[in-house]
């Protein structure tokens, strides 16, 4: 059972690896280049101590420059920040895993990661460590798969922990079956499964399995997609009025109160600070249930089928 604690910079839980993960973080997916670095600095100075990255986001160099500036200034210490990154689909072959991590460490200008995730349970042909081609396809538009079993990739992830390059390892976008498969074959079990969770896609069955296996859930896309209008939903508006908070703050707290970490993204300083300002209230169990009843099993990422060549959520 994950034991909640309260750190000076917000709530955190202890992972199966023994390391603590802050529950309110800052996401860098789809954060615009030229803006993400400044926004991340704002987050760190506001008290956020959990930063979520990935090489495929294409902004780790800028994020790394921001880390270097903040750490060099002494305003925040490296050891006080929980930094996550992810292994992309085209570098799943065992011989590519460590070099891919080393590139991420170089770009982020750090010596280790707090958490390294297999980004998707998909192995594609190697296209180079620079990820200039992130979705290799054949002439018919079908993905070029690499015949690399997930467990082979996982065993290389475990070696990164042994080498001291990574403190915890985990997965992202894994469903029940892929999660159980990795768990059953692991020497070091996955500490985290980072998945889409929001009021329109609450993922109860997958979260139940994660709890059963003592795998922490990190929620991404917690506010839904631009077209979902979750923040404008009458239920969210009523709760925002009740708690004198914004709908976004209600959703962040909804995640935290269910034991999940959450990584909202914004490049606007006021929104970054607002998303973290959720430590002075909790939602009642009835209000958590009212949000859960909004569930429609509606995916934010369903639009990515053309990118993947098929629907990876089917």
C-alpha positions, 0 to 999 in steps of 0.5 A, a space after each residue: 500500500 502506498 503511504 501518503 506523506 506531505 512534503 514541504 512542496 506538496 503531497 507525495 507517495 512512496 513508490 514500490 522502488 522506495 523513492 517518493 514521487 510528488 503528486 502535483 507535477 508539471 508536464 512538458 508534452 505539447 509545450 511550445 518551444 521557446 516558452 517551455 523553459 520559462 514555464 518550467 522555471 516558474 513551476 519550480 520556483 512556485 514549489 513544483 518538484 515533479 517535472 515530466 519530460 520525454 525525448 520525443 516531445 522535442 524540447 528536452 534541450 530547452 528543458 535541460 537549459 532551464 534545469 541548468 539555470 535553476 540548479 546553478 542559481 541555487 534556488 532549487 537543488 537537483 536532488 529535490 526535483 523528481 525528473 521523469 523521461 521516457 524511452 521512445 518506440 524506435 529505441 526498444 532494441 536492447 542495444 539501443 536502450 542505454 544510449 537513448 537514456 544517455 542522450 536524454 541525460 545529456 540533453 537534460 544536463 543531469 546525471 540521473 533520472 528519478 523515473 524512466 518509462 517505456 513510453 508505449 508498449 510498441 516497438 518500431 524499427 530503429 531510426 536513429 537516436 535523434 528521433 528525426 523519424 518518430 513513426 516509421 511506416 512502409 509504403 502502405 502507411 503501416 507501422 514498421 515494427 521491430 520484433 523486440 519483446 517488451 520483456 527484453 526492453 524491460 530487462 535493459 531498463 532494469 540494468 539502468 537502475 543497477 548502473 545508478 542512471 535511473 532511480 525508478 523505472 515504469 511504463 506508460 500507456 500500458 493496458 491491463 495485459 501488457 502491465 501484468 506481462 511485464 510485472 510477471 517477468 520483471 526482476 524490478 517491478 514497474 513503479 509507475 504506469 503513466 496513462 490518460 486519466 480525466 473525468 471523461 476517461 476515468 480508467 477504473 479497471 486499469 487503475 484497479 489492476 495498478 493498485 493490485 500490483 502496487 503500481 502508482 498511476 500518473 495521470 496525463 491529459 487530466 483536463 481532456 482534449 481541447 474539444 472535450 470542454 471538460 473545464 466548461 462542464 456544469 459539474 465542474 463549474 458547480 464544484 469550482 463554485 462550491 470550493 472557490 477554486 477553478 475547474 482545473 484546480 478541482 481536477 488536479 485535486 480529484 487526481 490527488 485525492 485518489 492517490 494519483 500524481 498528475 502533470 498538467 501543462 501550461 506555458 502561462 505563468 499564472 496557470 502554472 502557479 494556479 495548477 499547483 495551488 491545490 494544497 488547501 482543500 480536499 474533495 469530499 467522497 461524494 464530489 469525487 463520485 460526482 466527477 467519476 460519474 462524468 465518465 464516457 470512456 472518451 479518449 483524448 488520444 483517439 485522434 492519433 490513429 493516423 499517426 500510429 497506423 492503427 488504434 493502440 487503445 482498441 
